[in-house]
Amino acid sequence: MLILSTLYNLNKQAFVAATESNHGRTRIYFANDKETLLASSKQTKPRLIPDTSFWVITNTNTNRKRNMIEQIMQDMKFPVELVEKVCGTI
């Protein structure tokens, strides 16, 4: 959650654009409200990302969470080395 909050606060516009394209085949990972996430699946366990207006699903395994962060950081044009370093801590 701290990583997501930090990414949002570093560049809100890039974060919003990155989360819009970050979703699964049948699941939405990010939304502006809890209800949108629950509508895609009742088991998502949505949580508000601290210091943002965004909600994220939390009922995923560590690998999926790592992939979500990696995709957002790549879409936000962070250097590959930084993406790997951050994702290596998850």
Secondary structure, 3 states (H helix, E strand, C coil): CHHHHHHHHHCHHHHHHHHHCCECCCCECEECCHHHHHHHCCCCCCEECCCCCCEECCCCCHHHHHHHHHHHHHHCCCCHHHHHHHHCCC
